[in-house]
Amino acid sequence: MPQSSTFPNPNWGAQPAGAFAPSPDFTDAELDAALAQANLPILLGSLALLTGDDQWISEPYLPTAPKDLGDHDSGGFDEATAAQIRAHARIILRGWRAGETTVPAEPPAPERIASILSVMLAEPIAPEYGRLLAEEMGLAPRHSEPAVPPSTPFHVVIIGAGISGLAMAIRLGQAGIDYTIVDKNDSVGGTWHENTYPGCGVDTPSYLYALSFDPKPDWSAYFAPQSELDAYWNDLADRHDVHAHARLQTKVHVASYDEATSSWNVTIGSADGDHPSETLTADVVISAVGLLNQPSVPNIPGLDAFAGPALHTARWDDSIDLTGKSVAVIGTGASAMQFVPASSTIADHVTVFQRTPQWAMPHPLKGKPVDDASRFLNAHVPFYVAWYRSRLFWRMGDKVWKLLQVDPDYPHLGRAVNKANDRLRAHLTEYIEHELAEHPELLAESVPDYPPYGKRLLIDAGWFSTLTRDNVELVTANIETVTVTGVRTADGVDHDADVLVLATGFKAVDVLGSIEVKGRDGRDLHEVWGEGDGRAYLGITVPGFPNFFCLYGPNTNTGHGGTVIAGTEMQVQHVTALVATMIDRQLASVEVRADVHDAYNAELDAAMARTVWDYGGTTTYYRNDRGRIVTNSPWRYIDYWARVHEPDEADYIVTEKTAAPVTSEPSTR
Ligand code: NAP
């Protein structure tokens, strides 16, 4: 068996032991069947890394560029070349199975990773992406650990056991750092545990929506349903022994910093109680409370009067059977995009109340199961699933970032923010026109007047075709009031319903709103920030709050695309590296310098001012009452990664356990 517990090769230093490794346990027949359906550009990239030989990314093995968001399996090769590629792959992979071909001892240079991807996609990808891509592929380290285990007890409390809390917990566990993870729910998984409405699933491709260092090679669908995501996060928690550190059904009341001991007191109690019953002490507290989990209940008169069940999508009640019911849905965002098509096949009638139409993009793989061949290749061919992920990461991430940047000289500002954004607008408009060709009255209400990406761009889950169903009605008149029997609109029409569903989103600008945090001198984080106006250095840390870090904090939501998981992992790496430094150097506290924090935020504001969100014209949960974009990051992944992947100690004021601060610049906050 050529595999070690550390794939791809221990010398690469890529991952702690226990990470995903492809299995050489397969038959010739299984291999042949899968190769017949393989994605040829990805197969070539895999052979290039496995053999260390660039002949697989040179003439005559140069694929053409994909034309749409699909996988472009053929690579544009003619039959003869495709057959040659499969034949070579068969020999090499059999050799790998037999231990005759082994992964090169030396890791590929980062530039080679970028250049292989560039060949696979037939487009330029800057060499600077190499290291980031290698980390995303699980081929280069994105983890830190103390040089030696802590000599004195060191404890971390993580608040929240959703995606970011679990990623943090797993990394701390791998680094040998003791932690407790607290969550109000009875299970880990956060969003994917809480949201169970009909149709709920991920609208980011599944293969991007997994940890780089513990991917899932066998997703059932290209866009996985909620139950599978919930199972993935629970399985991770099981395999990485997170449950042994977990306090579930437990609410954090207050986290307060004790200056005398440079530690935090975290008061906790049962999730359904109003009072804390216990205090945990921590050297470091990490908030992983998420961004999209405090339901926003609209201020519509009469909501309490409705006689039937009225519920928010994020608080779904599985006992509600929509069969034969008339359902009123308020909202047309990402949650409604999934709920409305799903409920329309169960309910008797669905009325959709739309305040603003949404841009939604077709995706060739939406709704498609992952076939057996792809699952085999992901599980057994070295680097295959990693390349698949990296190509999604690029194509759905930084490749599209420029579409969101305002060109002040663009003559059609308003409908679009630049030429490429306008081209996308034309493409999406054409798509809506095609979908609603037979329904001019729906078409007139369905083309947004704001630029694409002004609100989160959605993947079409059958929205437009659902609107054309006989049992679905789109209402665009303003809602006046909710009544006992339904919803009355401003045109005086009563729309009766048995069930009222609020697909009205979340209080996203209330960052960390579910916890009270008291820093140095008892200062309250939310008072320091002002209502709905959170700011942090790198979205991670705030002056006056030593040893306190946020994951998915202010201005870290990557609104251009890609995956929340990549940004979260980068933050996890930054925090783990800081914690490892604290342990190694016996530091009592680490606190970001106020000037560094302020300079970062000034840069962020300037970058934000160039984005489609700041351009205005849309209502969006990204923006607070004062008009500032609080949730989203203006950076490309590569820019953010360059800032966070290695903490710069000069950015921080640190104190040693027994001594005065070793850098000056006391906080002014
Ligand atoms: P959302 O995008 O904020 O959409 C809320 C909807 O409710 C909007 O259409 C909004 O209209 C409408 N609304 C709010 N208050 C209203 C009122 N008083 N009267 C009428 N309409 C009202 O919320 P969401 O759909 O829950 O999505 C939030 C985020 O969650 C997404 O952007 C995404 O990041 C995440 N999410 C992800 C997935 C996934 O598949 N990965 C699925 C669901 C959610 P306006 O547009 O006019 O404000």
Residues whose N, C-alpha, C, O or C-beta is under 5 A from the ligand:
A	BS01	NAP	G201 V202 D203 T204 L292 P298 N299 I330 G331 T332 G333 A334 S335 A336 R355 T356 R456 A503 T504 G505 F506 T619 Y621
